[in-house]
Amino acid sequence: MKKNIFLLIFLFIIKFCISLASSNKTDQQALLAFQNLVTSPSHLLVNNWTINTCFCSWFGVTCNSKRQRVVALALPSLQLQGTISPSLVNLSFLRELNLGNNFFCGEIPYGIGHLPRLRVVDIQNNQLQGSIPTSLFQHQTVRKISLAFNKLNGEMWKGSWYVPKHRDLNLRNNSLTGIIPPYVGNTTKLMNLDLSGNRINGSIPMEIGNITQLTELFLDDNELTGLIPATLFNISSLLKAALGINSLIGPLLLDEGIVVSNLKSLRQIPPELGKLSNLRELSFDSNDNLIGQIPEAIFNISSLEIIDFSFNNLSGRITTTTGLHLPNLKGLDLGVNELEGEIPLFITNASKLEILSLVENFLTGTIPTNLGNLLKLLSLFLHSNQLTNEPREHEL
């Protein structure tokens, strides 16, 4: 009886070792197939990735200690050229793929999104073309996808997004088309969303308000139209938002679909922006469509570092309410609008201000003398207004 038990254990160990050796061979073959399609000026992979050494010791390769399976392939900023081999989809234990800042061309292998343990895909700043594998938008473990600064095209995935652990999606500066689907609201763990510099059209879906942990949102330089959804301003965690260089127009709708009465025929900056008490950057530049006044609530967000409403059709006076305090403001650009009135004195309370641009408006009065107290001010642009040399009453 004991002999039979020992025999079974022995056979199991042999079978396990054979299986492990076979799996390790698969990883090695996958890496060698990848190497065959890649060149570099330094010949790094040719010289380092040799069959005479264990692939777990190869440059850029990380294996887990227990099974000796590849869990990370990190080869950023090495001037690598070539295409990404589909063989990488055989690295079934892969968690991180980082090939950023190289010269890879061709398409992203479709099967990348089927790697069951994948967490990070960083292939930004290459020359990749084609569409993004739809499976990446339905991956249950992926946390970060960075494909920025490539030549990717095709439509954004319009089907259901199921990425429950996704925290960072960066598709900046490609040629992606299509719409932002309402399913983006399913990415409830997302913290950073950057779709800027593409050709995405349609409206911003109201479901974006479901991303309650969002801290940075960049949708600028696209072809977006329609309403800025009120749900966006309920995301209290939002630190940076850039929606400029689009064609966002129309009234502001509240959650129930009710149009705010004083915005029925306007395309204004919604006062609800003042609710974003942690916002650091606010950019609506170069929309050319924003009209009406700048809500006073904007200047009460003490966390703001950048305010940019340049190149629009904003009118009215900049609020002159005293007591407003912008202790962290570094840049204020309201240039090329139709603003009237005097330069407000509260601006001089922004002790960290480095850039102030109010050019090409209809501002009157004089330049406040205490602008000279802004010791960190580097750039001041006030030309093409109606400013005079006459002192204000309180300056006499």
C-alpha positions as CSV (number, residue, x, y, z in Angstrom):
1,M,0.0,0.0,0.0
2,K,2.8,2.4,1.0
3,K,4.7,1.6,-2.2
4,N,1.6,2.5,-4.3
5,I,1.2,5.8,-2.5
6,F,4.9,6.7,-3.0
7,L,4.6,5.7,-6.6
8,L,1.6,8.0,-7.2
9,I,3.4,10.9,-5.5
10,F,6.5,10.2,-7.6
11,L,4.4,10.1,-10.8
12,F,2.7,13.4,-9.9
13,I,6.0,15.1,-9.2
14,I,7.4,13.9,-12.6
15,K,4.2,15.1,-14.4
16,F,4.3,18.5,-12.6
17,C,8.0,19.0,-13.6
18,I,7.3,18.0,-17.2
19,S,4.4,20.5,-17.3
20,L,6.5,23.2,-15.7
21,A,9.3,22.7,-18.1
22,S,6.9,22.8,-21.0
23,S,5.3,26.0,-19.7
24,N,8.8,27.6,-19.3
25,K,9.7,26.6,-22.8
26,T,6.5,28.3,-24.0
27,D,7.6,31.6,-22.3
28,Q,11.1,31.3,-23.8
29,Q,9.8,30.7,-27.3
30,A,7.4,33.6,-27.0
31,L,10.2,36.0,-26.0
32,L,12.5,34.8,-28.7
33,A,9.8,35.3,-31.3
34,F,9.3,38.8,-30.0
35,Q,13.1,39.4,-30.2
36,N,13.2,38.3,-33.9
37,L,10.9,41.2,-34.9
38,V,12.9,43.8,-32.9
39,T,16.1,45.7,-33.7
40,S,17.9,48.5,-31.8
41,P,21.1,50.6,-32.3
42,S,22.6,49.0,-29.2
43,H,21.7,45.4,-30.2
44,L,20.7,45.0,-26.6
45,L,18.3,42.1,-27.0
46,V,20.6,40.2,-29.5
47,N,23.5,40.4,-27.0
48,N,21.6,39.8,-23.8
49,W,18.7,37.4,-24.8
50,T,20.6,34.2,-25.5
51,I,19.6,30.6,-25.2
52,N,22.7,30.0,-23.1
53,T,21.2,31.9,-20.2
54,C,17.9,31.5,-18.4
55,F,15.2,33.8,-19.9
56,C,14.3,35.0,-16.4
57,S,17.7,36.7,-16.2
58,W,17.2,38.5,-19.5
59,F,17.2,42.3,-19.5
60,G,13.7,43.7,-19.0
61,V,12.2,40.3,-18.1
62,T,10.8,39.6,-14.6
63,C,9.7,36.1,-13.5
64,N,7.8,34.9,-10.4
65,S,10.0,33.0,-8.1
66,K,7.7,30.0,-7.6
67,R,6.9,28.9,-11.2
68,Q,9.6,30.8,-13.1
69,R,7.0,32.3,-15.5
70,V,7.3,35.7,-17.1
71,V,5.2,38.3,-15.1
72,A,6.6,41.5,-16.6
73,L,8.2,42.6,-19.8
74,A,9.6,46.2,-19.4
75,L,11.7,47.6,-22.2
76,P,10.9,51.4,-22.2
77,S,13.0,54.1,-23.8
78,L,15.5,51.8,-25.6
79,Q,15.0,53.0,-29.2
80,L,13.6,49.6,-30.1
81,Q,12.2,49.3,-33.6
82,G,10.0,46.7,-35.3
83,T,6.6,45.2,-34.7
84,I,5.1,43.7,-31.6
85,S,5.0,39.9,-32.0
86,P,1.6,38.2,-31.4
87,S,3.7,35.6,-29.6
88,L,3.4,37.7,-26.4
89,V,-0.2,36.4,-26.0
90,N,1.4,33.1,-25.0
91,L,2.9,34.7,-21.8
92,S,-0.1,33.6,-19.8
93,F,1.3,34.9,-16.5
94,L,2.1,38.4,-17.8
95,R,1.0,41.2,-15.6
96,E,2.9,44.2,-17.0
97,L,3.8,45.1,-20.6
98,N,5.8,48.3,-20.9
99,L,7.2,49.1,-24.3
100,G,6.7,52.9,-24.1
101,N,8.9,55.5,-25.7
102,N,10.3,53.4,-28.6
103,F,9.6,53.1,-32.3
104,F,7.3,50.1,-32.6
105,C,5.0,50.2,-35.6
106,G,2.2,48.0,-36.9
107,E,-0.8,47.0,-34.8
108,I,-1.3,46.0,-31.2
109,P,-1.7,42.2,-31.2
110,Y,-5.4,41.4,-30.7
111,G,-4.9,38.7,-28.2
112,I,-3.1,41.0,-25.7
113,G,-6.5,41.7,-24.1
114,H,-7.0,38.0,-23.4
115,L,-4.0,37.6,-21.1
116,P,-5.9,36.7,-17.9
117,R,-3.5,38.3,-15.3
118,L,-2.7,41.5,-17.2
119,R,-2.7,44.7,-15.1
120,V,-0.6,47.3,-17.0
121,V,-0.3,48.0,-20.7
122,D,2.0,50.9,-21.5
123,I,3.0,51.3,-25.1
124,Q,2.8,55.1,-25.3
125,N,4.9,57.2,-27.6
126,N,5.5,54.8,-30.4
127,Q,4.2,54.6,-34.0
128,L,1.4,52.0,-33.6
129,Q,-1.5,52.0,-36.1
130,G,-4.8,50.2,-36.4
131,S,-7.5,49.9,-33.8
132,I,-7.4,49.2,-30.1
133,P,-8.2,45.5,-29.3
134,T,-11.8,45.6,-27.9
135,S,-10.9,42.9,-25.4
136,L,-8.9,45.6,-23.4
137,F,-12.2,47.3,-22.6
138,Q,-13.6,44.1,-21.2
139,H,-10.7,43.0,-19.0
140,Q,-11.4,42.2,-15.4
141,T,-7.9,42.8,-14.0
142,V,-6.3,45.5,-16.1
143,R,-5.6,48.7,-14.1
144,K,-3.7,50.9,-16.5
145,I,-3.8,51.3,-20.3
146,S,-1.5,54.0,-21.8
147,L,-1.4,54.1,-25.6
148,A,-0.9,57.9,-25.9
149,F,1.1,59.5,-28.7
150,N,0.7,56.8,-31.4
151,K,-1.2,56.7,-34.7
152,L,-4.0,54.5,-33.6
153,N,-7.3,55.0,-35.5
154,G,-10.7,53.5,-35.8
155,E,-13.7,54.0,-33.6
156,M,-13.7,53.9,-29.8
157,W,-15.2,50.7,-28.6
158,K,-19.0,51.3,-28.5
159,G,-19.8,48.0,-26.8
160,S,-20.1,47.3,-23.1
161,W,-17.1,48.3,-21.0
162,Y,-16.4,45.9,-18.2
163,V,-13.1,46.9,-16.5
164,P,-13.9,46.9,-12.8
165,K,-10.4,47.6,-11.7
166,H,-9.4,50.1,-14.4
167,R,-7.8,53.2,-12.9
168,D,-5.8,54.9,-15.7
169,L,-6.8,55.2,-19.4
170,N,-4.6,57.4,-21.5
171,L,-5.3,57.5,-25.3
172,R,-4.0,61.1,-25.9
173,N,-2.8,62.2,-29.3
174,N,-4.0,59.5,-31.7
175,S,-6.6,59.6,-34.5
176,L,-9.4,57.8,-32.8
177,T,-12.9,58.5,-34.0
178,G,-16.4,57.6,-32.8
179,I,-18.2,58.6,-29.6
180,I,-17.5,58.3,-25.9
181,P,-20.0,55.5,-25.1
182,P,-22.3,55.7,-22.1
183,Y,-20.6,52.5,-20.9
184,V,-17.7,54.6,-19.8
185,G,-19.8,55.1,-16.7
186,N,-19.1,51.4,-15.8
187,T,-15.4,52.3,-15.1
188,T,-16.2,53.3,-11.6
189,K,-12.7,52.9,-10.3
190,L,-11.2,55.1,-13.0
191,M,-9.0,58.0,-11.7
192,N,-7.4,59.4,-14.9
193,L,-9.2,59.6,-18.2
194,D,-7.3,61.3,-21.1
195,L,-8.8,61.2,-24.6
196,S,-7.5,64.5,-25.8
197,G,-6.0,65.2,-29.2
198,N,-8.2,62.7,-31.2
199,R,-11.2,63.1,-33.5
200,I,-13.9,61.9,-31.1
201,N,-17.3,63.3,-31.7
202,G,-20.8,63.3,-30.2
203,S,-21.6,64.5,-26.8
204,I,-20.1,63.9,-23.3
205,P,-22.4,61.1,-21.9
206,M,-24.1,62.0,-18.6
207,E,-23.0,58.6,-17.3
208,I,-19.5,60.1,-16.9
209,G,-20.8,61.3,-13.5
210,N,-20.8,57.7,-12.3
211,I,-17.0,57.8,-12.2
212,T,-16.9,59.1,-8.7
213,Q,-13.2,58.6,-8.1
214,L,-12.1,60.5,-11.2
215,T,-9.3,63.0,-10.5
216,E,-8.2,64.1,-14.0
217,L,-10.3,64.4,-17.1
218,F,-8.9,65.5,-20.4
219,L,-11.2,65.7,-23.4
220,D,-9.7,68.7,-25.1
221,D,-8.9,69.0,-28.8
222,N,-11.6,66.7,-30.2
223,E,-14.8,67.2,-32.1
224,L,-17.2,67.0,-29.2
225,T,-20.5,68.8,-29.4
226,G,-23.6,69.2,-27.3
227,L,-24.1,69.7,-23.6
228,I,-21.6,69.6,-20.8
229,P,-23.5,67.2,-18.5
230,A,-24.3,68.5,-15.0
231,T,-23.3,65.1,-13.6
232,L,-19.7,66.0,-14.3
233,F,-19.8,68.7,-11.6
234,N,-20.9,66.2,-8.9
235,I,-17.5,64.4,-9.0
236,S,-16.0,66.0,-5.9
237,S,-12.7,64.2,-6.4
238,L,-12.0,65.9,-9.7
239,L,-8.7,67.9,-9.7
240,K,-8.1,68.7,-13.4
241,A,-10.6,69.1,-16.2
242,A,-9.8,70.2,-19.8
243,L,-12.6,70.4,-22.3
244,G,-11.2,73.1,-24.7
245,I,-10.9,73.1,-28.5
246,N,-14.2,71.4,-29.0
247,S,-17.7,72.7,-30.0
248,L,-19.5,72.2,-26.8
249,I,-22.7,74.2,-27.0
250,G,-26.3,74.3,-25.8
251,P,-28.0,74.7,-22.4
252,L,-27.0,73.0,-19.2
253,L,-29.3,70.2,-18.2
254,L,-29.7,69.2,-14.6
255,D,-30.0,65.5,-13.4
256,E,-33.8,65.5,-14.1
257,G,-33.4,66.9,-17.6
258,I,-34.6,70.3,-16.5
259,V,-33.1,73.3,-18.3
260,V,-31.8,76.0,-15.9
261,S,-34.1,78.9,-16.8
262,N,-31.3,81.5,-17.3
263,L,-29.4,79.2,-19.6
264,K,-32.2,78.3,-22.1
265,S,-30.7,80.1,-25.1
266,L,-27.1,80.5,-23.8
267,R,-23.9,78.5,-23.9
268,Q,-22.5,79.5,-20.6
269,I,-20.0,78.2,-18.1
270,P,-22.1,76.3,-15.6
271,P,-22.0,77.8,-12.1
272,E,-22.0,74.2,-10.8
273,L,-18.3,74.2,-11.5
274,G,-18.0,76.0,-8.1
275,K,-18.9,72.7,-6.4
276,L,-15.6,71.2,-7.4
277,S,-13.8,72.3,-4.3
278,N,-10.6,70.3,-5.0
279,L,-10.2,71.3,-8.7
280,R,-6.7,72.4,-9.7
281,E,-6.9,73.1,-13.4
282,L,-9.9,74.4,-15.3
283,S,-9.5,74.9,-19.1
284,F,-12.2,75.7,-21.6
285,D,-9.9,77.6,-24.0
286,S,-10.5,77.9,-27.8
287,N,-14.1,76.6,-27.7
288,D,-15.3,79.9,-29.4
289,N,-18.8,79.0,-28.2
290,L,-18.9,80.0,-24.6
291,I,-20.8,83.1,-23.9
292,G,-22.2,84.9,-20.9
293,Q,-20.4,85.8,-17.7
294,I,-17.8,83.9,-15.7
295,P,-19.6,82.6,-12.6
296,E,-18.2,84.2,-9.4
297,A,-18.1,80.7,-7.8
298,I,-15.1,79.9,-10.1
299,F,-13.0,82.4,-8.2
300,N,-13.9,80.8,-4.8
301,I,-12.2,77.5,-5.6
302,S,-9.1,78.0,-3.5
303,S,-7.4,74.9,-4.9
304,L,-7.3,76.2,-8.5
305,E,-3.8,76.5,-10.1
306,I,-4.9,77.2,-13.7
307,I,-7.9,79.0,-15.0
308,D,-8.0,79.3,-18.8
309,F,-11.2,80.6,-20.6
310,S,-9.3,82.3,-23.5
311,F,-10.5,82.5,-27.1
312,N,-14.3,82.4,-26.4
313,N,-17.1,84.9,-26.4
314,L,-17.5,85.6,-22.7
315,S,-18.8,89.0,-21.8
316,G,-19.8,91.0,-18.7
317,R,-17.6,92.0,-15.9
318,I,-15.1,89.9,-14.1
319,T,-16.4,89.8,-10.5
320,T,-15.2,92.6,-8.3
321,T,-16.3,91.0,-5.1
322,T,-13.7,91.6,-2.4
323,G,-12.5,88.8,-0.2
324,L,-12.0,86.3,-2.9
325,H,-8.8,84.4,-2.4
326,L,-6.9,82.2,-4.9
327,P,-3.8,81.3,-2.9
328,N,-2.7,78.5,-5.3
329,L,-3.4,80.2,-8.6
330,K,-0.4,80.2,-11.0
331,G,-2.0,81.0,-14.4
332,L,-5.1,83.1,-15.3
333,D,-5.9,83.5,-19.0
334,L,-9.1,85.2,-19.9
335,G,-7.7,86.7,-23.2
336,V,-9.6,87.1,-26.4
337,N,-13.1,87.5,-25.1
338,E,-15.5,90.4,-24.7
339,L,-15.1,91.1,-21.0
340,E,-15.8,94.6,-19.7
341,G,-15.1,96.7,-16.6
342,E,-12.0,97.1,-14.5
343,I,-9.3,94.7,-13.7
344,P,-10.5,93.3,-10.3
345,L,-8.3,93.9,-7.3
346,F,-8.7,90.4,-5.9
347,I,-6.2,89.2,-8.6
348,T,-3.5,90.9,-6.6
349,N,-4.2,88.5,-3.7
350,A,-3.0,85.5,-5.9
351,S,0.5,85.6,-4.5
352,K,1.7,82.6,-6.6
353,L,0.5,84.0,-9.9
354,E,3.1,83.6,-12.7
355,I,1.0,84.3,-15.8
356,L,-1.8,86.8,-16.2
357,S,-3.4,87.4,-19.6
358,L,-6.4,89.6,-20.2
359,V,-5.6,90.6,-23.8
360,E,-8.1,91.6,-26.5
361,N,-11.1,92.4,-24.3
362,F,-12.9,95.7,-23.5
363,L,-11.4,96.3,-20.1
364,T,-11.4,99.9,-18.9
365,G,-9.8,101.8,-16.0
366,T,-6.2,101.6,-14.9
367,I,-3.8,98.8,-14.2
368,P,-3.9,98.2,-10.4
369,T,-0.6,99.5,-9.0
370,N,-0.4,96.6,-6.5
371,L,0.1,94.1,-9.3
372,G,3.7,95.0,-8.6
373,N,3.3,93.0,-5.3
374,L,3.0,89.8,-7.3
375,L,6.6,88.8,-6.8
376,K,6.3,85.5,-8.8
377,L,4.7,87.1,-11.9
378,L,6.7,86.2,-15.0
379,S,4.3,87.2,-17.8
380,L,1.7,90.0,-18.0
381,F,-0.4,90.5,-21.1
382,L,-2.9,93.4,-21.1
383,H,-2.8,94.8,-24.6
384,S,-5.7,95.5,-26.9
385,N,-8.0,96.8,-24.2
386,Q,-9.2,100.3,-23.3
387,L,-7.1,100.9,-20.2
388,T,-6.1,104.5,-19.3
389,N,-3.6,106.2,-17.1
390,E,-6.2,107.8,-14.8
391,P,-5.9,106.5,-11.2
392,R,-8.8,104.9,-9.5
393,E,-10.5,106.8,-6.7
394,H,-9.0,104.6,-3.9
395,E,-5.6,105.1,-5.4
396,L,-5.7,108.9,-5.2
